[in-house]
Amino acid sequence: MSVQEGVKEFLASRGPSAIVISGPWGRGKTWFWNDLIARKQQERDGSVRKYSYVSMFGLSTLDDVKSAIFHAATTWDFEQRDWYQKAIDPRWWWFAIKRAGSWCAGTFSVSYIGNLSRAYSSLAFASVRDRLICLDDIERRGGDLRLLDVMGLVSSLKEQKGCKIVVILNENALSEDDAKVWRANAEKVFLRELRYQPEAGDCVELVFRDTMTDRLEFWCSRHLVELGISNIRIIERVRYFADWIREAVKGVRIREATHQRLAKALVMLVYARTGEGEGAPSFDYFCGRRMADLVFLSKEKDTRTPQQMSWDGLLSSYGFFLDDELDEVLRLLVANGYGDAERLRMAVQATNLSDEEQRRYDAYFAAWETYHGTLSDNREEVVEQFRTTFFAAVNQISVNNLDATVGLLREIGEASLADEMIEAWVKAHEANASAIFDPRVIHQLGRLRDSALVQRVQQAYEEKRRLPEVEDALSHIGEHSSWNPEHIQAIAYADNDDLVQVLRGKDPGHLLRGVKACLDLSGGLSGAPYEKASHNLKRALAQIANESGLCYIRIKHKFPGVVD
C-alpha cells in the first residue's frame, strides 16, 4: 500500500482515528497533504467538509493549540460559505466579538475584556468535534509544551470529540527525550504511521504539475529528476526562478535548445546554492569549476579532497559547467535573489541558434566523446573530429570551451592546430571584441589555462577596444579618485610625445591630481598596465623637467621622486 492509498483509506474510514505521516525533512510531506486536501475540496468530498490545519511552530501551551484549532476551524468553515450564510450564523458573531475583544484588550489594557476573550477561547474549543484536524511541525513547538501533553490532546480529540487527526512529523528531528516519549506512547495514540519517502519524480510532479506545458519548466523538471532532487524546498526555488525568467523573456522567441540550456544551468545553480546538505557541490566551488579543470587534471597535481572528487564526479556526469554570458546572468540571479531582466533577454537572444547552427554546435560537443568515451589509442580520430567540427561551429564556441580544446590538442602534439583554432576564434568574434575579449568578462567566466590564448585575446582586446583620450583619463582619475581599467590602459599605451603635450597644457583642474594619483597607484597595485602607466608618466615628467630650471623645480616639488 502506498502513502496515498493509506491516507485515502484513512479519510474514507468511518469513526474517529489518528495517523502519523513521517519522513525526512524537506521531502514535501506538508505539500503532499495540502495538495491532497485541495483536490478533495475541489471534488466536494465530504471527508474534508469540516477541517482544521494547525502549524504548531512556536505554540507553547495546550491553550494555544486549542485556540489555533478553533480559529482554523472557523476560518475553514466560513470560507466555504456565501456571505449571507455567514451573517445568519451566530458563531460568526461570536467569532467577531472575540476578535474585537482581543484587540481591545491588547490596545487599551481593559482587563475584563481580556478575561472575556480567554473565557470565550475555552468555550469555543468545546464546539470542536467531528472534524478532520492536521497538526504539523510538532517537533518545532514551543519549549514549554510537552510532547506527552500534545499526544494526550490528540487522544482526547479522537476519543472524546470524534475527530480524525493527522500528525505530520519530521523523523529524526525529535530530541532524545521526546523520542523516548514518542516510542513509549505512539502505538497507544495512533492507528498507524505512514512513512512518506517519495522518489524525486513524485516531488517534482507535486510542484510542477500545473506547468508541465511550459517548456522551460518541463526541462527544469527533467533535470531535477536527473539529479535525484527530492527536497521540496529546492524544487520550489527552481520553479520560483523559472517563473521569473519566463516573465523576464516574455515576447522573445526561444528555441527548444535554449530552453534546455536555461533549465540545466538554473537547476544546478539552485541546487548548489541551497542543497549543500543534500549532496550538492558548494556554490562557490561549482561557479569556479570549468571543464578544462577536469580534462587536464593529472594525478600528481590532484590536491582535491574526497568531497571535491565527489562533486566533480557529479558535475562531470551532469555534463554542465558555467561557460558564457547567459550563465553569468543566471549565476547573479540565483546568488542575489533578483536579476537583470534586460541583460537576460539579450543573453537569451544571443544564445538562440538556428537549426543549422545548433547542428554544428552539437557536432562539436559530440567530438569530445571520441576523447572521453574510450580508453583506446584513437589519437588520429580525436584530432580529425575536432578539426572537422570546430571551425564549422566557431561562432558558437565559448572561450572556455576553446581553452579546453586547444589545451588537449597541445598535450597530444597538435600545437599548430591549436594556434590555428585560436586565430579562427578571435577572427570570428572580433566584431564584438569590446564585450567578448574584455578581461573583466573573461575573468568572471573562469581562469584560462592556455597562455597563448590568454595573450592573443588580450592583444585582440587592446587592438579593437576604444580607449579614452589620455587627457580625459587623467582628468577623470583626478576628479573622482577612481578609475576603470580603460583609464589606466589609455595612459599605459599613450605615445610619449602625446603625453608630454597633454602635461604641458594648462591644467584643466583635475589633470595634475590625476597624474599624482597614478604615480601613487604604482606603489600599491601590481600588473603590467599599472606599472607601464606609471613608467610613462615618470618619463614624460622627466622630459619636461629637463626643459628648464623652473620646470625642474615645479616637478620636483609637485611630484617627489620623479627627478633627483
C-alpha positions as CSV (number, residue, x, y, z in Angstrom):
1,M,0.0,0.0,0.0
2,S,1.3,3.5,-0.9
3,V,1.2,6.5,1.3
4,Q,-1.5,8.0,-1.0
5,E,-3.7,4.9,-0.7
6,G,-3.2,4.8,3.1
7,V,-4.3,8.4,3.5
8,K,-7.3,8.0,1.2
9,E,-8.3,4.9,3.2
10,F,-8.0,6.8,6.4
11,L,-10.2,9.7,5.1
12,A,-12.8,7.3,3.8
13,S,-13.0,5.3,7.0
14,R,-15.8,5.7,9.4
15,G,-15.3,6.8,13.0
16,P,-12.5,8.7,14.8
17,S,-8.9,7.8,14.3
18,A,-5.3,9.2,14.3
19,I,-2.4,8.6,12.0
20,V,1.2,9.9,11.5
21,I,2.8,10.9,8.3
22,S,6.5,10.8,8.8
23,G,9.6,11.2,6.7
24,P,12.8,13.1,6.1
25,W,12.9,16.9,6.3
26,G,12.2,18.7,3.1
27,R,10.6,15.9,1.2
28,G,7.2,17.6,0.8
29,K,5.0,15.9,3.4
30,T,3.1,19.1,4.1
31,W,2.9,19.9,0.4
32,F,1.6,16.4,-0.3
33,W,-1.0,16.7,2.4
34,N,-2.2,20.2,1.4
35,D,-2.4,19.2,-2.3
36,L,-4.5,16.1,-1.4
37,I,-6.9,18.3,0.7
38,A,-7.2,20.9,-2.1
39,R,-8.1,18.2,-4.6
40,K,-10.6,16.7,-2.2
41,Q,-12.1,20.1,-1.7
42,Q,-12.4,20.6,-5.4
43,E,-14.2,17.3,-5.6
44,R,-16.5,18.4,-2.8
45,D,-15.5,15.3,-0.9
46,G,-17.4,15.2,2.4
47,S,-14.3,14.0,4.3
48,V,-12.8,17.5,4.3
49,R,-16.1,19.4,4.8
50,K,-15.0,20.2,8.4
51,Y,-11.2,20.6,8.5
52,S,-8.6,22.4,10.6
53,Y,-4.9,22.7,9.7
54,V,-2.5,23.9,12.5
55,S,1.2,24.5,12.4
56,M,2.5,24.0,16.0
57,F,5.6,26.1,15.3
58,G,6.2,28.2,18.4
59,L,3.0,27.2,20.2
60,S,3.9,27.0,23.9
61,T,0.7,25.8,25.7
62,L,-2.2,23.5,25.1
63,D,-4.5,26.5,25.2
64,D,-2.5,27.9,22.3
65,V,-3.0,24.7,20.4
66,K,-6.7,24.5,21.2
67,S,-7.3,28.1,20.2
68,A,-5.4,27.6,16.9
69,I,-7.6,24.5,16.1
70,F,-10.8,26.5,16.7
71,H,-9.6,29.5,14.7
72,A,-8.6,27.2,11.8
73,A,-12.0,25.5,12.0
74,T,-13.9,28.8,12.0
75,T,-11.9,30.2,9.1
76,W,-12.2,27.0,7.0
77,D,-16.0,26.7,7.7
78,F,-16.8,30.2,6.8
79,E,-14.6,30.3,3.7
80,Q,-16.8,27.5,2.4
81,R,-20.0,29.7,2.7
82,D,-21.6,32.6,1.0
83,W,-21.7,36.0,2.8
84,Y,-25.4,35.7,3.7
85,Q,-24.9,32.2,5.2
86,K,-22.2,33.7,7.4
87,A,-24.4,36.6,8.5
88,I,-27.1,34.4,9.9
89,D,-24.8,32.0,11.8
90,P,-24.4,33.1,15.4
91,R,-21.0,31.6,15.6
92,W,-19.7,34.2,13.1
93,W,-20.9,37.0,15.5
94,W,-19.2,35.3,18.5
95,F,-16.0,35.0,16.4
96,A,-16.2,38.7,15.5
97,I,-16.8,39.7,19.2
98,K,-13.9,37.5,20.3
99,R,-11.6,39.2,17.7
100,A,-12.7,42.6,18.7
101,G,-12.3,41.8,22.4
102,S,-8.8,40.5,21.9
103,W,-7.9,43.7,20.0
104,C,-9.4,46.0,22.7
105,A,-7.7,44.1,25.5
106,G,-4.3,44.4,23.8
107,T,-4.8,48.0,22.7
108,F,-6.4,49.5,25.8
109,S,-5.4,47.1,28.6
110,V,-9.0,46.5,29.5
111,S,-8.7,43.6,31.8
112,Y,-12.3,42.4,31.9
113,I,-12.4,42.3,28.0
114,G,-9.2,40.2,28.0
115,N,-10.8,37.8,30.6
116,L,-13.9,37.6,28.4
117,S,-11.7,36.8,25.4
118,R,-9.9,34.0,27.3
119,A,-13.2,32.6,28.6
120,Y,-14.5,32.6,25.1
121,S,-11.5,30.7,23.8
122,S,-12.2,27.9,26.4
123,L,-15.8,27.8,25.4
124,A,-15.0,27.9,21.7
125,F,-12.9,24.8,21.8
126,A,-15.9,22.9,23.1
127,S,-17.5,23.4,19.7
128,V,-14.7,21.5,18.0
129,R,-15.9,18.0,17.3
130,D,-16.3,15.5,14.4
131,R,-13.5,17.3,12.5
132,L,-10.5,16.4,10.4
133,I,-7.5,18.0,12.1
134,C,-3.9,18.2,10.8
135,L,-1.2,19.0,13.4
136,D,2.1,20.0,11.6
137,D,5.5,20.9,12.8
138,I,5.0,19.1,16.0
139,E,8.8,18.9,16.6
140,R,9.0,22.7,16.3
141,R,6.5,23.5,19.1
142,G,7.4,25.9,21.9
143,G,9.8,24.7,24.5
144,D,7.2,24.8,27.4
145,L,4.8,22.5,25.6
146,R,5.5,18.8,26.5
147,L,5.2,16.2,23.7
148,L,3.3,14.0,26.1
149,D,0.6,16.7,26.5
150,V,0.3,17.1,22.7
151,M,-0.2,13.3,22.4
152,G,-2.8,13.4,25.2
153,L,-4.6,16.2,23.3
154,V,-4.6,14.0,20.1
155,S,-6.1,11.1,22.1
156,S,-8.7,13.4,23.6
157,L,-9.7,14.8,20.2
158,K,-10.1,11.3,18.9
159,E,-11.8,9.6,21.8
160,Q,-14.0,12.4,23.3
161,K,-14.6,14.6,20.3
162,G,-14.9,12.1,17.5
163,C,-12.2,13.7,15.4
164,K,-9.8,12.3,12.8
165,I,-6.2,13.6,13.4
166,V,-3.2,13.6,11.1
167,V,0.2,14.4,12.7
168,I,3.0,15.4,10.3
169,L,6.4,14.6,11.8
170,N,9.9,15.1,10.6
171,E,11.8,12.0,11.5
172,N,15.0,12.3,13.4
173,A,14.0,15.9,14.4
174,L,12.8,15.0,17.9
175,S,15.1,15.5,20.9
176,E,16.4,12.4,22.7
177,D,13.8,12.9,25.5
178,D,10.9,13.5,23.0
179,A,12.0,10.4,21.1
180,K,11.6,8.3,24.2
181,V,8.2,9.7,24.9
182,W,7.1,9.1,21.3
183,R,8.3,5.5,21.3
184,A,6.5,4.8,24.6
185,N,3.1,6.3,23.6
186,A,2.8,6.4,19.8
187,E,1.2,2.9,19.4
188,K,-1.4,3.8,22.1
189,V,-2.5,7.0,20.3
190,F,-2.1,6.4,16.6
191,L,-3.6,3.7,14.4
192,R,-0.7,3.6,12.0
193,E,2.4,5.5,10.9
194,L,2.7,6.2,7.1
195,R,6.3,6.8,6.0
196,Y,6.5,9.4,3.2
197,Q,9.7,8.9,1.2
198,P,8.9,9.8,-2.4
199,E,11.0,9.5,-5.4
200,A,12.4,12.6,-7.0
201,G,9.8,12.4,-9.8
202,D,7.0,12.4,-7.3
203,C,8.2,15.5,-5.6
204,V,8.9,17.3,-8.9
205,E,5.4,16.4,-10.1
206,L,3.8,17.9,-7.0
207,V,5.5,21.3,-7.6
208,F,5.3,21.4,-11.4
209,R,2.1,19.5,-12.1
210,D,0.2,22.6,-13.4
211,T,3.0,24.0,-15.5
212,M,4.4,21.0,-17.4
213,T,3.3,22.5,-20.7
214,D,5.8,25.4,-20.2
215,R,9.0,24.3,-22.0
216,L,11.4,25.9,-19.5
217,E,9.7,24.3,-16.5
218,F,9.4,21.0,-18.4
219,W,13.2,20.9,-18.8
220,C,13.7,22.1,-15.2
221,S,11.6,19.1,-14.0
222,R,13.6,16.7,-16.2
223,H,17.0,18.0,-14.8
224,L,15.7,17.9,-11.2
225,V,14.8,14.3,-11.7
226,E,18.1,13.6,-13.4
227,L,19.9,14.9,-10.3
228,G,17.6,12.9,-8.0
229,I,16.5,16.1,-6.1
230,S,13.5,15.3,-3.9
231,N,13.9,18.2,-1.4
232,I,10.7,20.2,-2.0
233,R,12.2,23.5,-1.0
234,I,14.9,23.2,-3.6
235,I,12.3,22.3,-6.2
236,E,10.1,25.3,-5.2
237,R,13.1,27.6,-5.6
238,V,13.8,26.3,-9.1
239,R,10.2,26.9,-10.0
240,Y,10.3,30.5,-8.5
241,F,13.3,31.4,-10.6
242,A,11.8,29.7,-13.7
243,D,8.7,31.8,-13.3
244,W,10.8,34.9,-13.0
245,I,12.7,34.0,-16.2
246,R,9.6,33.3,-18.1
247,E,8.2,36.7,-17.3
248,A,11.5,38.4,-18.0
249,V,11.8,37.0,-21.5
250,K,8.2,37.2,-22.4
251,G,7.9,38.1,-26.1
252,V,11.3,36.6,-27.0
253,R,11.1,33.6,-29.3
254,I,13.1,31.0,-27.5
255,R,14.3,27.8,-29.3
256,E,14.0,24.4,-27.6
257,A,17.7,24.0,-27.1
258,T,17.9,27.4,-25.4
259,H,15.1,26.3,-23.0
260,Q,17.0,23.2,-22.2
261,R,20.2,25.2,-21.7
262,L,18.5,27.7,-19.4
263,A,17.0,24.9,-17.3
264,K,20.2,22.9,-17.0
265,A,22.1,25.9,-15.7
266,L,19.3,27.1,-13.4
267,V,18.8,23.7,-11.7
268,M,22.4,23.2,-10.9
269,L,22.9,26.8,-9.7
270,V,19.9,26.5,-7.3
271,Y,21.0,23.0,-6.2
272,A,24.5,24.3,-5.4
273,R,23.1,27.4,-3.7
274,T,20.7,25.7,-1.4
275,G,21.4,21.9,-1.4
276,E,24.9,21.5,0.0
277,G,23.5,19.3,2.8
278,E,21.8,17.2,0.1
279,G,25.0,16.3,-1.7
280,A,25.3,19.3,-4.0
281,P,28.7,21.0,-4.6
282,S,29.1,24.3,-2.8
283,F,28.0,27.3,-4.8
284,D,31.5,28.8,-4.9
285,Y,33.1,25.5,-6.0
286,F,30.6,25.0,-8.8
287,C,30.8,28.6,-10.1
288,G,34.6,28.4,-10.1
289,R,34.9,25.0,-11.8
290,R,35.5,24.6,-15.6
291,M,35.6,21.6,-17.9
292,A,39.3,22.3,-18.5
293,D,40.0,21.7,-14.8
294,L,38.9,18.1,-15.2
295,V,40.3,17.5,-18.7
296,F,43.9,18.4,-17.7
297,L,43.9,17.1,-14.1
298,S,46.9,15.0,-13.5
299,K,47.3,12.5,-10.6
300,E,50.5,14.2,-9.5
301,K,48.8,17.7,-9.2
302,D,45.5,16.4,-7.8
303,T,45.0,18.1,-4.4
304,R,41.2,17.6,-4.3
305,T,39.6,16.4,-1.1
306,P,37.3,13.3,-1.3
307,Q,34.3,15.6,-1.1
308,Q,35.6,17.7,-4.1
309,M,36.2,14.5,-6.1
310,S,32.6,13.5,-5.4
311,W,31.4,17.0,-6.5
312,D,33.5,16.7,-9.7
313,G,32.0,13.3,-10.4
314,L,28.5,14.8,-10.1
315,L,29.3,17.8,-12.4
316,S,31.0,15.6,-15.0
317,S,28.1,13.2,-15.1
318,Y,25.6,16.1,-15.3
319,G,27.7,17.5,-18.1
320,F,27.5,21.2,-17.3
321,F,29.8,24.0,-16.3
322,L,29.3,27.7,-16.3
323,D,30.5,28.9,-19.6
324,D,29.2,32.2,-21.1
325,E,27.2,35.4,-20.5
326,L,23.9,33.6,-20.1
327,D,25.4,31.5,-17.3
328,E,26.8,34.6,-15.6
329,V,23.3,36.3,-15.7
330,L,21.7,33.2,-14.2
331,R,24.5,33.0,-11.5
332,L,23.8,36.5,-10.4
333,L,20.1,35.8,-10.4
334,V,20.4,32.9,-8.0
335,A,23.2,34.4,-5.9
336,N,21.4,37.7,-5.3
337,G,17.8,36.6,-5.4
338,Y,16.9,39.1,-8.2
339,G,18.1,39.6,-11.7
340,D,18.6,42.0,-14.6
341,A,15.7,41.3,-17.0
342,E,17.1,43.3,-19.9
343,R,20.6,41.6,-19.7
344,L,18.9,38.2,-19.5
345,R,16.8,39.0,-22.7
346,M,20.0,40.0,-24.6
347,A,21.8,36.9,-23.4
348,V,18.9,34.6,-24.4
349,Q,18.7,36.2,-27.8
350,A,22.5,35.7,-28.3
351,T,22.2,32.1,-27.3
352,N,19.3,31.2,-29.6
353,L,20.7,29.3,-32.6
354,S,19.3,28.4,-35.9
355,D,18.8,24.7,-36.7
356,E,22.0,24.6,-38.7
357,E,24.0,26.4,-36.0
358,Q,22.6,24.0,-33.4
359,R,23.6,21.0,-35.5
360,R,27.1,22.3,-35.9
361,Y,27.4,23.1,-32.1
362,D,26.1,19.6,-31.2
363,A,28.6,18.0,-33.6
364,Y,31.5,19.9,-31.9
365,F,30.4,18.6,-28.5
366,A,30.0,15.1,-29.9
367,A,33.7,15.3,-30.9
368,W,34.5,15.3,-27.2
369,E,33.0,11.9,-26.9
370,T,35.7,10.5,-29.1
371,Y,38.1,11.5,-26.3
372,H,36.0,10.8,-23.2
373,G,34.2,7.7,-24.5
374,T,37.0,5.2,-24.8
375,L,40.4,4.1,-23.4
376,S,41.7,3.0,-26.8
377,D,44.5,4.8,-28.7
378,N,42.4,6.8,-31.2
379,R,44.5,10.0,-31.4
380,E,44.0,10.4,-35.1
381,E,40.2,10.1,-34.8
382,V,40.2,12.7,-31.9
383,V,42.2,15.2,-33.9
384,E,40.2,14.7,-37.1
385,Q,36.9,15.1,-35.2
386,F,38.0,18.4,-33.7
387,R,39.5,19.6,-37.0
388,T,36.2,18.8,-38.8
389,T,33.7,20.3,-36.2
390,F,35.5,23.2,-34.5
391,F,35.8,25.6,-37.5
392,A,32.2,24.9,-38.5
393,A,30.9,25.9,-35.1
394,V,33.5,28.5,-34.2
395,N,30.9,31.3,-33.9
396,Q,29.0,29.4,-31.2
397,I,32.0,28.2,-29.2
398,S,32.8,30.0,-25.9
399,V,36.3,31.0,-24.8
400,N,36.2,28.3,-22.0
401,N,35.4,25.6,-24.5
402,L,38.1,26.9,-26.7
403,D,40.6,26.8,-23.8
404,A,39.8,23.1,-23.1
405,T,40.1,22.2,-26.8
406,V,43.4,23.8,-27.5
407,G,44.8,22.6,-24.2
408,L,44.0,19.0,-25.2
409,L,45.4,19.4,-28.7
410,R,48.7,20.8,-27.3
411,E,49.0,17.8,-24.9
412,I,48.8,15.4,-27.8
413,G,51.2,17.2,-30.0
414,E,48.9,19.3,-32.2
415,A,50.1,22.8,-31.2
416,S,49.8,24.2,-34.7
417,L,46.2,23.2,-35.0
418,A,45.6,24.7,-31.5
419,D,47.1,28.0,-32.7
420,E,45.0,27.9,-35.9
421,M,41.8,27.4,-33.8
422,I,42.7,30.4,-31.6
423,E,43.2,32.7,-34.7
424,A,39.9,31.5,-36.2
425,W,38.0,32.1,-33.0
426,V,39.5,35.6,-32.5
427,K,38.6,36.5,-36.1
428,A,35.1,35.1,-35.7
429,H,34.4,37.2,-32.6
430,E,36.4,40.4,-33.2
431,A,33.3,42.3,-34.3
432,N,32.2,42.2,-30.7
433,A,35.7,42.4,-29.2
434,S,35.0,45.0,-26.6
435,A,32.5,42.7,-24.9
436,I,33.9,39.2,-25.6
437,F,37.6,39.9,-25.2
438,D,37.1,42.2,-22.2
439,P,39.4,40.8,-19.4
440,R,36.8,41.6,-16.8
441,V,34.2,39.4,-18.6
442,I,36.6,36.6,-19.2
443,H,37.7,36.7,-15.5
444,Q,34.0,36.3,-14.5
445,L,33.8,33.1,-16.6
446,G,36.8,31.5,-15.1
447,R,40.6,31.3,-15.4
448,L,42.0,30.4,-18.8
449,R,44.8,27.9,-18.8
450,D,46.3,28.2,-22.3
451,S,48.9,31.0,-22.2
452,A,48.9,31.6,-25.9
453,L,45.1,32.0,-25.8
454,V,45.4,34.5,-23.0
455,Q,47.9,36.6,-24.8
456,R,46.0,36.5,-28.1
457,V,42.7,37.5,-26.5
458,Q,44.5,40.4,-24.6
459,Q,46.2,41.5,-27.8
460,A,42.8,41.5,-29.7
461,Y,41.1,43.4,-27.0
462,E,43.8,46.1,-27.0
463,E,43.7,46.3,-30.8
464,K,39.9,46.6,-31.0
465,R,38.8,48.4,-27.9
466,R,38.2,52.2,-27.7
467,L,40.3,53.8,-25.0
468,P,39.5,57.3,-23.7
469,E,41.8,60.2,-24.6
470,V,44.7,60.3,-22.2
471,E,43.7,63.8,-21.1
472,D,40.2,62.6,-20.3
473,A,41.6,59.6,-18.4
474,L,43.8,61.7,-16.2
475,S,41.1,64.3,-15.5
476,H,38.6,61.5,-14.6
477,I,41.1,59.9,-12.1
478,G,41.8,63.3,-10.6
479,E,38.2,64.4,-10.3
480,H,36.7,61.1,-9.0
481,S,39.7,59.5,-7.2
482,S,38.7,56.3,-9.0
483,W,39.4,54.6,-12.3
484,N,38.4,51.9,-14.8
485,P,40.9,49.7,-16.5
486,E,40.4,51.7,-19.7
487,H,41.7,54.8,-17.9
488,I,44.9,53.1,-16.8
489,Q,45.4,51.4,-20.2
490,A,44.9,54.7,-22.0
491,I,47.9,56.1,-20.1
492,A,49.9,52.9,-20.4
493,Y,49.7,52.8,-24.2
494,A,49.9,56.5,-24.8
495,D,52.6,57.9,-27.1
496,N,55.2,59.7,-25.2
497,D,55.1,62.9,-27.3
498,D,51.3,63.0,-26.9
499,L,51.6,62.5,-23.2
500,V,54.2,65.3,-22.9
501,Q,51.9,67.6,-24.9
502,V,49.0,66.9,-22.6
503,L,51.1,67.5,-19.5
504,R,52.5,70.8,-20.9
505,G,49.0,72.2,-21.4
506,K,47.1,74.3,-18.9
507,D,45.8,72.2,-16.0
508,P,42.0,71.9,-16.5
509,G,41.6,71.4,-12.8
510,H,41.9,67.7,-12.2
511,L,44.6,66.6,-14.7
512,L,47.6,67.1,-12.4
513,R,45.8,65.5,-9.5
514,G,45.2,62.5,-11.8
515,V,48.9,62.4,-12.5
516,K,49.8,62.3,-8.8
517,A,47.1,59.6,-8.2
518,C,48.5,57.4,-10.9
519,L,52.0,57.7,-9.6
520,D,50.8,56.8,-6.1
521,L,48.9,53.8,-7.5
522,S,52.0,52.2,-8.9
523,G,53.2,51.5,-5.3
524,G,50.1,49.6,-4.3
525,L,48.8,47.8,-7.4
526,S,50.8,45.3,-9.4
527,G,50.3,44.3,-13.0
528,A,51.6,45.4,-16.4
529,P,49.1,48.3,-17.1
530,Y,49.7,50.0,-13.8
531,E,53.5,49.7,-13.9
532,K,53.5,50.8,-17.6
533,A,51.2,53.8,-16.9
534,S,53.5,54.9,-14.0
535,H,56.6,54.5,-16.1
536,N,55.2,56.5,-19.0
537,L,54.2,59.4,-16.7
538,K,57.6,59.5,-15.0
539,R,59.3,59.5,-18.3
540,A,57.2,62.3,-19.7
541,L,57.6,64.4,-16.5
542,A,61.3,63.9,-16.5
543,Q,61.5,65.1,-20.1
544,I,59.5,68.3,-19.2
545,A,61.8,68.8,-16.1
546,N,64.9,68.8,-18.4
547,E,63.5,71.7,-20.4
548,S,64.2,74.5,-17.9
549,G,65.1,75.2,-14.3
550,L,61.6,76.3,-13.5
551,C,60.1,73.1,-14.8
552,Y,62.6,71.1,-12.9
553,I,61.8,72.9,-9.6
554,R,58.0,72.6,-10.2
555,I,58.1,68.9,-10.9
556,K,60.5,68.2,-8.1
557,H,58.0,69.8,-5.6
558,K,54.8,68.6,-7.2
559,F,55.9,65.0,-7.9
560,P,58.6,63.9,-5.4
561,G,60.8,61.1,-6.6
562,V,60.3,61.7,-10.3
563,V,63.6,63.7,-10.6
564,D,66.7,63.7,-8.3
